[in-house]
Amino acid sequence: MSENEKVINFMRVRHLAGVFSLLLILGSIVSLAVNGLQFGLDFTGGTQIEVGYEKPADLNQVRSQLTSAGYEGAVVVYFGAETDVLIRLQRGFDPGLGEEILAALNRDAAQPVQLRRIEFVGPQVGEELRDDGGLGMLFALLVVMLYVAMRFQYKFSVGAVVALIHDVILVLGLFSVLRLDFDLTVLAAVLAVIGYSLNDTIVVADRIRENFRKLRTETPLEVVNISLTQTLGRTLITGLTTMLVLFALYYFGGETIHGFSIALLFGVLIGTYSSIYVSSYVLLLLDISKEDLMLPVKEGQELDDTP
């Protein structure tokens, strides 16, 4: 950097950020252990019923009607248009369940309700999806660690994986604390968070590696601060534009993707934070140095370079 450019001392609060992240992780793990995740029908199995209205339906009224009829805990969301409503129940297969729901909704209803379809998701299918999703996430983390270790150095791979684990645990913790429905769309969002956070972390790591080789007199702490300052503009622009799109998805995309939007919104925010304060902090804890990133010297090169 030129002398006129101000370097932001990000790592001045690295210990405070580390304690903050540790507390968030511990809180998330405790919530996951006590509350668990509120798995959707994709994982637990159950019945989903689509009904149609002539005019836009009032979801609160639909929930109230179902609760009065004894169907507590039903998930009621719009399915595309506001005249189409999707009802999810964690109940086993019952051939007459659709007619019972239809009768409950038509009772004292201001407009007629039509049954569009009824589907049953078996618990065995849900269990397989849950296991496959977890294995897929672990495989993704393993591949990330190998890729970063091969492209940079093993200390960078440790920092990247710690940051990714940090992001995943916090997203899962958010859904556990708020008791939000965790379905396959949310799992897809968690995997997307891994990709976003990894991309941001690699950009920072690439600049740190470049500056370690270019800057000769700066300490590792100064090199990290310079690298983070140089990539700050790109990080903020990418994060803000992504969050603008996700806000639009949340407000205009319908309730069926609310969980997906919330997971990505929180994940992008946490991923931006972790690429600055988690992965870089881990590098300093591992005593990253210029020697770790020195290019191999070819035989005879030193003789050629001497004046």
C-alpha angles and dihedrals in degrees: 000000000000119000091248093059115090117230114218112224097225094160093058088089096035094117092049090048090049092054090046092052092046091053091049091050093048091048091050093049092049091050091048090050094047104032102019120194124307097233119205127227091277088072107024101037125233143130131299122194128192118206130181133219130195091225131028109294126231105233094198090055091048091052091048092051092050093047091050089051091053100260098124120175094029115156110225121188139154113263105210104307123038089246092063118072127188118207121196122196128180092224133121126251114299120167091208097046094095093054091047092053091046091051091049092051094045092051107104089347121158091217135023119269124213128203110233103176144331125210134183124212111199120226092235090059090047091051092051091049091050094049094045091049092052093047090048091054093049091048090051091053091049093050090048091053093050093046095050092044091053096044098042123000135297093260089060090051091053091050092048095049093045088053092049093048088048091053095046094048092049093049091049089046091054091055091046095050095045093040091231120170111266112206138149093284089057090048088053089050091052090053089048089052088055090054094046095047092046092052092051092045093050091051090054092043092051091053092047091052092048093049093047088059095042104040112067106178103037122100120239089257091054092045091053092049092049091049093049091048091051093051096040095093093051091046094051095045093048093046096046096047091047092049091049090057091046092050088054090050091050096050100036105023097077132245094285091076099035091105091049092050094046092050092050095043092053092039094053090049093048092041091056090049094047094049088059106034107021109040094036092046090052090052090056091046088054090052097243109198142175090261090062091060103035113133113241111263114232119228110273094012094112091054092050092049096050113100 
